[in-house]
């Protein structure tokens, strides 16, 4: 099995519809992982100041990073519960569920490999 | 003081109701989802776009599932508390997960008879705050394939997507963190304001204030604009030996009498002191009157009037930065730590001003008679100590009476004969030539509170 660059994840989660060099034997259905997070108020205030001058808002990039990581690891955790070998066709979606809080949502198809 | 409690109580009841209805709605939705998901036939769900090659395809159709779920106010409040500390919004995780299950359920219902739904895509809309919108779309494939047994390809256990936390415990810890943070912010901003106020010179203050309110600056007010009582009060202030006035001696003081029955006085920027007619009615001797004016001069010495304005401005700016405009409850809740932070600060300002008042009395009359009389009267008006006094920005008047008396005793300040206010006022009128001395035979014709404009 090819190893994911994310060592903690162990299981492969890819955005294409196959795992290179492996054959998909069974489709276990859709799995998803979601993360709803916020930064604390200090970062919010910094971000607002940044909004005056422009430029990258690193604290919010970090928020997206954390949320995306958590969403992916939850996606994989759900796939593991199905005894899947990998998750293919992974997509991400976002939504704003609450003020200054972001939801990152990862979904994909859990599969068994030969 | 009532306005501190009433909005909070009303909002708390609303939030309490929202907590109950929200939990009931959660439970009902969860049960409905479980029931309906169990009724659905087996279908393959695939987020990939490839049509499986082991089936005979009869038809295909675009199918969608949409759902919008409103968050209850309680959960909303949790989110707002959470943004102060950051981290996972446990309360929302459950709702967004259920929203997705509901959307998929509707998608699958719309794809009745299809064996596969491929190319699944999730999307979200932005309809309003506190609402969760999910749109899922896909292509339903109608084939001869009838999946039986194995996994139903419904949604797997969603436990991994939800941090199981007690919402009430979350609320309690969030509230405490929120209040502590607000208290810290307001205390820190108070210190910053204090530093700023003390670094503005009297001249700069007068110059700035002349731009803003030229009508309220002594040098722009003509003598005829002042009523006789105002001129008397100003004369009294100007008769204080300059060396007894601290840093405030640079001010060109002025006095404005406000027709208001509440016994109050205030120090405005630029050196204008406001005295309510209610205060003039309360005092009986000139010494007592000077104890009040001396107290206001004490505020000028501490630059308290600037700090008061600065604190208000910073408070408004901070709450605009930290809260949404419609976050009534968080804004209300934040007014409490602000009140506490301001209270301790304001009380020490009041006591400092009392010290100046004592010093000014001593310099003017050579004794400190009547130094605490006004506070004794105010104490009687205010009555016994209550819970509200604990929050008040001013110390209880009775405590101030005791403190002033103790100070006079410790410093060995003499108590002399006070000057009657009526007589002092009439003497002023005669001295300045406003009335002939003979007019004084008809006593109480010239009263401090009714000789106004």
Contacts between the chains, C-beta under 8 A, distances in Angstrom:
chain1	res1	chain2	res2	distance
A	17	B	48	4.0
A	17	B	49	7.0
A	17	B	50	5.5
A	27	B	44	5.6
A	27	B	46	6.1
A	27	B	52	7.8
A	27	B	153	7.5
A	28	B	151	5.8
A	28	B	153	7.3
A	29	B	44	6.7
A	29	B	45	4.9
A	29	B	46	7.9
A	29	B	151	6.2
A	29	B	152	7.9
A	29	B	153	3.5
A	29	B	154	7.1
A	29	B	155	7.7
A	29	B	156	7.2
A	30	B	45	4.2
A	30	B	46	7.2
A	30	B	47	6.0
A	30	B	104	7.5
A	30	B	120	6.2
A	30	B	153	7.6
A	30	B	155	7.0
A	31	B	156	6.1
A	32	B	100	6.5
A	32	B	155	7.8
A	32	B	161	7.2
A	33	B	160	7.0
A	33	B	161	6.2
A	34	B	93	6.7
A	34	B	96	5.6
A	34	B	97	6.2
A	34	B	100	7.4
A	34	B	161	5.1
A	35	B	88	7.2
A	35	B	93	7.8
A	36	B	88	6.6
A	36	B	89	4.3
A	36	B	92	4.4
A	36	B	93	5.3
A	36	B	96	6.1
A	37	B	86	7.5
A	37	B	87	6.6
A	37	B	88	5.8
A	37	B	89	6.8
A	38	B	79	7.4
A	38	B	82	5.6
A	38	B	83	4.5
A	38	B	86	5.5
A	38	B	87	7.0
A	38	B	89	6.3
A	39	B	83	7.5
A	39	B	86	4.9
A	40	B	83	7.1
A	40	B	84	6.1
A	40	B	85	5.3
A	40	B	86	3.5
A	40	B	87	8.0
A	41	B	83	6.1
A	41	B	84	4.7
A	41	B	181	7.0
A	41	B	322	5.9
A	43	B	86	7.2
A	44	B	83	6.6
A	44	B	322	7.9
A	45	B	321	5.7
A	45	B	322	7.6
A	48	B	321	6.4
A	70	B	88	7.9
A	74	B	160	4.9
A	74	B	161	5.4
A	77	B	160	4.3
A	78	B	156	5.5
A	78	B	157	7.2
A	78	B	158	7.6
A	78	B	160	5.1
A	78	B	161	7.4
A	81	B	156	6.0
A	81	B	157	5.8
A	81	B	160	7.2
A	82	B	151	7.1
A	82	B	156	5.5
A	88	B	47	7.9
A	88	B	48	6.2
A	89	B	46	7.1
A	89	B	47	4.2
A	89	B	48	3.7
A	89	B	49	7.6
A	90	B	47	7.3
A	91	B	47	6.0
A	91	B	121	6.7
A	91	B	122	7.3
A	93	B	121	7.9
A	93	B	122	4.5
A	93	B	123	6.2
A	93	B	124	6.3
A	94	B	124	7.0
A	95	B	96	7.6
A	95	B	124	3.3
A	95	B	126	7.9
A	95	B	132	7.3
A	95	B	133	7.0
A	95	B	134	7.8
A	96	B	124	7.9
A	96	B	126	6.4
A	97	B	71	7.8
A	97	B	79	7.8
A	97	B	89	7.4
A	97	B	92	5.1
A	97	B	95	7.6
A	97	B	96	5.8
A	97	B	132	5.5
A	98	B	71	7.4
A	98	B	76	6.9
A	98	B	79	3.7
A	98	B	80	7.7
A	98	B	83	7.9
A	98	B	89	6.3
A	98	B	92	6.0
A	98	B	129	7.7
A	98	B	130	7.1
A	99	B	79	6.6
A	99	B	80	6.5
A	99	B	83	6.8
A	99	B	129	6.4
A	99	B	324	5.8
A	99	B	327	7.9
A	100	B	83	4.8
A	101	B	79	5.8
A	101	B	82	7.2
A	101	B	83	6.5
A	101	B	89	5.4
A	101	B	92	7.1
A	103	B	92	7.4
A	103	B	96	5.6
A	103	B	124	8.0
A	105	B	96	7.4
A	105	B	100	7.5
A	105	B	122	6.2
A	107	B	47	5.7
A	107	B	120	7.1
A	107	B	122	6.0
A	108	B	47	5.3
A	109	B	45	7.4
A	109	B	46	4.9
A	109	B	47	4.8
A	109	B	48	5.6
A	110	B	156	7.9
